[in-house]
């Protein structure tokens, strides 16, 4: 699951929790400096921009990302 998190949203937080409970990897892109500790605990990996996410996906999963 890929999450763009720029503000606290109850719906997004619920989706993160559901994915975590289902053992689905959660990759978050956010510019927020601080997240709640329990949110950080559920996230597989946090990126500060989409370029970092694209590079990770390319290496981790062999994906080609169109820009």
N, C-alpha and C positions, 0 to 999 in steps of 0.2 A: 504494500500500500504506500502510495506517495502522498504526503500531506504538505500543503503550503500553509504555514501557520503564521499569520501576521497579527492576530488578535485572539483573545480567548473567546471561543464560541462553544456553547454547550453541545451543539450537534457534532462538531468536529471532535470534541473531547470524548463524546459517547462512541463515535466511530473508532477512535484510537483504542479505547478500552475493549470494544468488541473484537477488533483485529488482534489485539494482544492476547485476549482469552482464547482465540482460535489459532494461536501460534503463527500468525501471518506476520512476516517481516514488515516493519513500519519505517519508512525513510522520510524524514522531515526536512523541509527547506524553510528556514526562518531567519529573520534579521533580529529577532528579539534577543536581547543580551541575557535575560534570565527567564527560565521556565520553572514552573512548579516542580519540585523534586519527583513527585509521583508521575508526572508526565514524562520527564526525562527517563525514568526507570522503564517505562513502557516502549520507548522509542528504540529501534534497532540502531539507527545511525542518524546524526543530525548534520545538516549541511547549511552553510550560510548563503549559498547561491545555487542556481540551477546548473551552472558549469561544473561545479564540484560534484553534484549529483550525477550528471551525464558521464563524467570521467569514471566515477565509481561503478555505475551500471555497465559501462563498456568493459571494464576489467572484471568485475564480479560475475556478470552474466553473459559476456560476449555480445552485448547489444550494440547495434548501430543506431545512433541518435540523430534524427533529422533536426536541423535548426531552421 
